[in-house]
Amino acid sequence: MEPAAAPSGEVEGNGVDGPLICPWCDGEDVEKISEYGPHLMVYSFMCRECNSPFEVIKR
């Protein structure tokens, strides 16, 4: 069973002011896929619109 997803573009604890936006397609429908990316200082996200992964630096 997976945890409920946050509303589109608003990911809890994303470390970014305002909604998260995909750097590839500018879509706001993103999902946090990992608390830790390949490095401890980034979150891993997946855009649901273009299915592209991207990372956000933790603040």
C-alpha positions, 0 to 999 in steps of 0.5 A, spaced: 500 500 500 502 506 497 501 513 501 496 518 498 499 523 493 500 530 495 495 535 491 498 536 484 504 541 484 504 541 492 509 536 495 510 536 502 517 538 504 519 539 497 524 544 500 522 549 494 518 556 495 511 555 491 509 549 487 514 544 484 514 545 476 518 540 472 524 543 468 523 539 462 515 540 460 513 546 465 508 541 468 505 542 475 503 534 476 509 532 480 510 526 485 516 525 490 519 518 488 524 518 493 526 522 499 533 521 497 536 521 490 543 518 488 546 523 493 543 525 500 542 532 498 537 531 493 530 529 493 527 525 487 521 527 483 517 524 477 513 528 472 506 525 471 505 529 465 512 527 461 514 522 465 521 525 466 525 524 473 528 530 476 532 532 482 531 538 487 536 540 492 534 540 499 534 546 503 
